[in-house]
Amino acid sequence: MKTWQKFKNWIIALFIDEYELTIYFPDQVVEQQDGSKKIGFNPKTYTVRKLKKVTNTHFKFVTVNKNPVEIKTVDPVGYDIVKTK
């Protein structure tokens, strides 16, 4: 049974891609002594099965648990996409 499950997962992995999506949301704005401002970031990481829409302000994707997620931001945010499978 265990061998069958491994074989089934291998076949699924051939046809289905998996990604790691990291979105860097702004966290804190710290004012330095010289008057400049430094923005901190709070990264959120998602394991994604399907990417539907990816822009600087709008993300729409499906997680590996088949949960649809949509994130909209007012200000542009940074993001990284890494293909894991």
C-alpha positions as CSV (number, residue, x, y, z in Angstrom):
1,M,0.0,0.0,0.0
2,K,2.8,2.4,0.8
3,T,4.5,1.8,-2.5
4,W,1.2,2.5,-4.3
5,Q,0.8,5.8,-2.5
6,K,4.3,6.8,-3.5
7,F,3.7,5.9,-7.1
8,K,0.4,7.9,-7.1
9,N,2.1,11.0,-5.6
10,W,4.9,10.7,-8.2
11,I,2.3,10.7,-11.1
12,I,0.5,13.7,-9.6
13,A,3.8,15.6,-9.2
14,L,4.4,15.2,-12.9
15,F,1.3,17.1,-13.9
16,I,0.8,19.5,-11.0
17,D,3.3,22.3,-10.2
18,E,3.9,23.7,-6.7
19,Y,5.2,27.1,-5.8
20,E,6.3,29.0,-2.7
21,L,4.9,32.5,-2.8
22,T,6.4,35.1,-0.3
23,I,4.6,38.5,0.0
24,Y,6.5,41.3,1.8
25,F,3.8,43.4,3.6
26,P,4.9,46.7,5.1
27,D,5.2,46.4,8.9
28,Q,6.7,49.5,10.7
29,V,8.0,52.8,9.7
30,V,11.0,53.9,11.9
31,E,12.2,57.4,11.7
32,Q,16.0,57.6,11.9
33,Q,17.9,60.4,13.8
34,D,18.9,62.1,10.5
35,G,15.2,62.4,9.6
36,S,15.0,59.6,7.1
37,K,12.4,56.9,7.4
38,K,13.1,53.1,7.3
39,I,10.2,50.7,6.5
40,G,10.3,47.2,8.0
41,F,8.6,44.3,6.3
42,N,6.5,41.4,7.5
43,P,6.9,38.5,5.0
44,K,4.0,35.9,4.7
45,T,4.8,32.7,2.9
46,Y,2.2,30.5,1.1
47,T,2.6,27.1,-0.5
48,V,0.6,27.4,-3.8
49,R,-0.7,24.9,-6.2
50,K,-2.0,27.3,-8.9
51,L,-1.2,31.0,-9.5
52,K,-4.2,32.8,-11.1
53,K,-3.2,36.5,-10.9
54,V,0.0,38.1,-9.6
55,T,0.7,41.8,-9.6
56,N,2.2,44.3,-7.2
57,T,-1.2,45.0,-5.6
58,H,-3.4,41.9,-6.4
59,F,-2.7,38.2,-5.7
60,K,-5.1,35.4,-6.5
61,F,-4.0,31.8,-6.0
62,V,-5.0,28.3,-4.8
63,T,-3.1,26.7,-1.9
64,V,-2.0,23.1,-1.8
65,N,-5.0,22.5,0.5
66,K,-7.3,23.6,-2.4
67,N,-8.2,26.8,-0.6
68,P,-8.7,29.9,-2.9
69,V,-7.0,33.0,-1.6
70,E,-7.3,36.6,-2.9
71,I,-5.2,39.4,-1.5
72,K,-5.6,43.0,-2.5
73,T,-3.4,45.9,-1.3
74,V,-3.5,49.6,-1.7
75,D,0.2,50.2,-1.9
76,P,2.5,48.0,-4.1
77,V,4.2,45.2,-2.2
78,G,7.2,43.0,-3.1
79,Y,6.9,39.3,-3.7
80,D,9.0,36.2,-4.6
81,I,7.9,33.1,-6.4
82,V,10.0,29.9,-6.2
83,K,8.9,26.7,-8.0
84,T,9.3,23.8,-5.6
85,K,8.0,21.0,-7.7
